[in-house]
Amino acid sequence: MQYKEYYSIAEVADILSISKETLRRWDNNKKLVPTRHPINNYRVYHKSQLEIFDEAKLMFNSLWDEEIEIKPTRQYKCIELFAGAGGLALGLEKAGFKTVLLNELVKDPCLTLKKNRPDWNVVQGDIANLSFTPYKGKIDLISGGFPCQAFSYAGKKLGFEDIRGTLFYQFARAVSEVQPKIFLGENVRGLLKHDEGKTLETIKNVLSELGYTLIEPRVLKAIFYMVPQKRERLFIIGIRNDLAQKMKFLWPSPYKCILTVRDALKAGHLYDTDCPPSPGQEYPERKKEILSCVPPGGYWRNLPIELQKEYMKKSFYLGGGKTGMARRLSWDEPSLTLTCAPAQKQTERCHPEETRPLTTKEYARIQTFPDGWRFKGSASSIYKQIGNAVPVNLAYAVARSLVRMLNNYCENL
């Protein structure tokens, strides 16, 4: 795919991770002034105007096409913990990892994994009851999105033995018992500032105590990795100390453009067909009438004032933007972050054209699951499985970087 010459205001806001309002201010003070598209006369930015920004330079000089060709030079084995419905596992598989064990507590995600990959060793149950010692020295990677829990502080620097009872302890225990070459942890962006940064500091201390050198954790924005969704995930990568000097990790290059809801739901860039029908929630009749007045990309402030008051109730008189309320997605922008339910009032995700919540299949496509991936359970369970997942293409991009690092290490043995 070739780079575009012109970029819309919405696209530039996404590329630079700023608001459209900021771009309007930049326009007013002449910092960055849009031009007119030579064909449709829309206000746009030319590629040359954006090359002064690091974020745009990374995209325009991306090595994505080279990185997509990365393949394992030997078989790399991994264990995945807190596996959910398989977003991270699919990305790792696509990059070439062989998963020898997946653990997940909840029944429906396990049924999903078993339905789609009958050959995977899926173990349902409490991770605390699993022993990982049989895998010691046999695994290249342990991965997982361990749920973030607060640690109890008593004015001391917590270590491995002090975090018992937390799910991170179980992740760390698996690393300790298996001693993989590398590990990959992922979590919400909020972990960076959780408990004023103390939680992340404890996590770093524990992993260091176990004999691993950490790559500085980084928040990756899914929109830069071929995912049509404004989702952010924190990635924590560690290399076993005896290998740390022999391995060099490079974060994945961004994709060459920002994909949109249209790319997810219509035939074209991501999928060969339009999104197939699937179950989905429906709005109550009055809510549907009100949301039908919201334009694509709009939210409650785009409603007539009386409808704003009716829909927002007491919230109408409170401060804050509440931009997720009565929110309709736009065909020409990425989706907002998907939640575990598409019709929650605070985080509305209304279809761009039809007045209804996104269906389960539309949810899955925005998370870049393949159409052939079948989810088990009720519709609400499926929404939750998809909403909790790591976007497949984001996982695939990170996994390719891990494969590249392992390849380079193995070549130098």
C-alpha positions, 0 to 999 in steps of 0.5 A: 500500500502506497502512502497517501498524499493528503490526510484529513483532520481526523487522521492527523489528530490520530497520527499525532495523538492530539484532539481535533480541537488542538488542530483547530487551535494550531490552525488559528495560530498558524502553527499548522494550517490545512490546505485544500484537497485539489479534487474535492476541496476538503480541508486536509494536510499534505504529507510534507506538512506532517514530516516535521512530527516524529510520529508521522516520520515513524509512519512514513519511514516504516519498516513494516513491509520488512518486518511482516516477512519475519519468520522463525528460523527454528521452532520457538515454544511459548506458554500463555497465561490468562489467555482469554479468548485468544487475541494474544495467542493468535498474534503469537501463533501468526508470528510462528510461536508454538503454544504448548500450554494455555491457562484460563480460569473462565469456562467460555473463553476456554471453550472458544480456544478449544473450538478453534484450536483443538490441538492446543493444550488448553487448561481451564482452572485456577493458575494457583493450582498449576505447576510449571516445573515440567516445562523448565528449560524447554520454553522460549517465551511466557506471555500473558495479560495478568490482571492488575491488582494493588499491592499492600504497602507497609513502607517497604520495597516489596519483593517476590515473596511479598506479593502472594495472593495477587495474580501477578505473583502467579505470573512471576511464579510461572517465570521463576519455575520455567526460566524462559528466555523471555517473557511478555506481559501486557496490561492496561495503560493505567498500570503506569500510574497505578498507586502513583507508579508504585505497583509498576515499580514493584512489578519491575523489582520482582521480575528483576529479582527473578533474574530478568533484565527489563526492556523499559515498559511501553504503551503501544497504540493499536491504531499504529499496528493495523488495528482500526481502534483507538486502544492502548496496551502497556507491554512489559518485556524481560530477557533472562539475565544470562542472555540479556547482553546477547539479545537486542529488542526493537519495538515494532514499526508502525503500519503505513496508515491509520485504519478506520471502522470502514476497513473493519466492517467493509470489504477491502483493506483488512477483510475480503468481504463485508462483515457477515451478520451475527447476534447483537444487542438492541436499544430500547425504543426511546433510546433508539429514537434519540440516538438516531439524531446523532450524526456519524462521529457525534455524541450527546452534544450533537443532539438538540438541547431538549434531547440532551437534557432528556438523555443525560439527565443530571449528568447534563449539569455536571462538568466534563466532556462525557464524550462516550455518551450517545456516541456514534462511530464514524466510518472514516475514523478508527473505533473508540476502545471497545468495552465489554458491552457495546451499549453501556451509557458511559461508553456507547459504541453505536454503528456508524449508519444504523441505529444499533450497538455493534454486533459481536462479529463487528466487535471481533473485526474491530479487534482484528480477529479472523472471521473464522474465529468462533466464540462460545457462550452467550452474546454478553459473554462473547462481547466480554471475551472480545472486549477484554482481548488484545487486538490480534494485529497488535499482538502479531506486531509485537510477536514478530519483534520477539521472533526477530530478537530470538532469531538474531540470538540463535544465529549468533550461537 
